[in-house]
Amino acid sequence: MNRAGEDAERLAAAYLEERGLRVIERNYRCRFGEIDLIAQDGRILVFIEVRQRHSAAFGGAAASITPAKRRKILRAARHYLAGRTPAPACRFDALLLQGATPGIEWIRDAFGE
């Protein structure tokens, strides 16, 4: 991962923790894909995709979460949950950082899954 990506994920984790979530895993990787952050929000397990774009050109940070990227995140989340019985309630959020001095947009339940 590049320095900008690490900085974005660090900023995202701090942002979420300030709002009461507890980050329990960073950069979870498996053969199916990667999940940037996994956090606990009360009893809900939250899989978080962090996207940073310096410009809104080409749709900005939100548009960079393509259907293929979404499928990879969903498969990686299923892998993460495979050994957990019973499976906890989950949701998929996106944390979008836009601009040189990033403004942050937090989209809860971004995937509608």
RAJO-V88718 format. One record per pair of residues at least 4 apart in sequence whose ideal C-beta (glycine too) atoms are under 6 Angstrom apart, sorted by the first residue. I is the first residue (numbers start at 1). GAP is how many residues later the second one is. Records with the same first field share a line. If there is no record, write none. Layout:
# RAJO-V88718
I: GAP ; GAP
This chain:
# RAJO-V88718
1: 4 ; 5
8: 42 ; 44 ; 89
9: 27 ; 41
12: 38 ; 83
13: 10 ; 24
15: 89
16: 5 ; 23
21: 18 ; 20
22: 18
23: 14 ; 16
24: 14 ; 16
25: 13
26: 11
28: 7 ; 10 ; 52
29: 5
30: 46 ; 49
32: 43 ; 44 ; 47
33: 39 ; 42 ; 43
35: 12 ; 41
36: 12 ; 13 ; 14
37: 11
38: 9
39: 7
41: 5
44: 45 ; 47
45: 43 ; 45
46: 45 ; 47
47: 30 ; 45
48: 45 ; 47
49: 24 ; 45
50: 45
51: 10 ; 13 ; 45
52: 45
53: 7 ; 8 ; 45
54: 46
56: 4
59: 4
60: 38
61: 35 ; 37
62: 34
65: 4
70: 41
81: 6
91: 18
92: 18 ; 19 ; 21
93: 15 ; 17
94: 13 ; 16
95: 11
96: 9
97: 5 ; 7
98: 5
99: 4
